[in-house]
Amino acid sequence: MDIFEEQARKAGDASKPLAERMRPTSFHEFVGQDHVTGEKSLLARAVRSDRLFSMILWGPPGCGKTTLAKIMAGKTKAHFIHFSAVLSGVKDIRAVVEEALTQQRLYGRKTILFVDEIHRFNKSQQDAFLHHVESGLITLIGATTENPSFEVIAPLLSRCRVITLKQLSERDIEKVISRAIKDRVKGLGKLDLEIAPDAINYLCAVSDGDARVALNNLEAVAIWGQEKHVRNITLQDIANILEKKVFLYDKSGEQHFNLISAFHKSLRGSDPDAALYWLARMLEAGEDPFYLARRMVRFASEDVGNADPHALTVANNAMEAYRFLGSPEGDLSLAHAAVYLASAPKSNSIYSAYKKALDAAKKSGSLPVPKHIRNAPTPLMKKLGYAKDYQYAHNFQGAFVVQRYLPEELEGTIFYLPTDRGYEKVIKQRLDKWRALKKKKI
């Protein structure tokens, strides 16, 4: 590379967004995912031996999925292809397969295919490279923010190891920001910025665990500082730059968690006035509205449950209404849900029942499904007794028939104990009647 090419490269790098320039190039620089990238982790061993396996990287936005894939690309001797599920179709997949075949035939090299946002692929697109993953022609690395159990077809998922990445903590985000402020080659070090500790805490808190958001906000602060010839950045400066009201966060995020705790407990305590106040406080402070909406959706199942089954619909509808309207119009939809949830009858029976069922599942292991409630789509299954003596509930009075549904070892176990509050009182009366009949006959 001659001097002009080198200068052009440096100029190109300088024009890239800060988040791209600061992208880690090694596991040593990669923060927040030690369970995945640690020295003794499966992934680290696979990278060191250049024996990467097909995998799905699953985690929230800005946690490092694409960065992790690029680090692996830099360490492997295999041919690496970066592929976007948003911009590509079946025709593009066929071209990738042809390229992989060429690499194998001419150079004896494996091909690693990184598919960003793999959940955007439909079934036919995923089917298009299933055979080639199975044959070993392609090692697939997919990245998704969605649960791969629902978004990736079962045959493909069974051939991949799911690597779960965590949302970055505020301490992780602080490391990312501090590195960018100090780095004089790729970061902002040459600007000699002095950002007050409480201002850095604020940047960490409002990033919501997303390193990309944190670095984009930091870059906006740096640009403002250059334009105003200001090097000492205060908390109020950052609030003005990001056009958000100042909300005092500390390094541990205590204030953030104090406020969400106050909101949640006001809902649980059936105090709509307090719930509205804490909701307004957090929205004004710049809290992510979808974080609040998600908490209310969770609350609808955890603290209201079947006492008012409509509560979950209200909470979900409020989240979708906010997604459609945005702020400030959508804020009212969140307030609507908060008042409804605070005013609803309360029951944590669903939450308690699920915890007990989960504990039983973990302790009892893979107990067999009773044969009479198994599906029997083939003659062999019927011969083995699958579905034999199954009683179809709709053929009986009240669409109820006494038969065993739990594994024999758990028969008689009761997980769900409804309260006598709200609609759950009706459910309780119904279940009490059915359980009495069952106890009498089994």
Salt bridges, closest charged atoms under 4 A:
GLU6 OE2 - ARG9 NH2 2.77
ASP13 OD2 - ARG9 NH1 2.76
ASP13 OD1 - LYS16 NZ 3.42
GLU20 OE1 - ARG23 NH2 2.92
GLU20 OE2 - LYS70 NZ 3.77
GLU29 OE1 - ARG179 NH2 3.32
GLU39 OE2 - ARG48 NH1 3.43
GLU99 OE2 - HIS79 NE2 2.60
GLU117 OE1 - ARG120 NH2 3.46
ASP127 OD2 - LYS123 NZ 2.94
GLU134 OE2 - ARG159 NH2 2.60
GLU174 OE2 - LYS251 NZ 3.24
ASP192 OD1 - ARG184 NH1 3.39
GLU219 OE2 - ARG21 NH1 3.88
GLU284 OE1 - LYS245 NZ 2.98
GLU287 OE1 - HIS256 ND1 2.85
GLU302 OE2 - ARG268 NH2 3.86
GLU302 OE1 - ARG298 NE 2.88
ASP303 OD2 - HIS264 NE2 3.15
ASP303 OD1 - ARG268 NE 2.72
GLU320 OE2 - ARG323 NH2 3.24
ASP359 OD2 - LYS363 NZ 3.20
ASP432 OD2 - LYS428 NZ 3.11
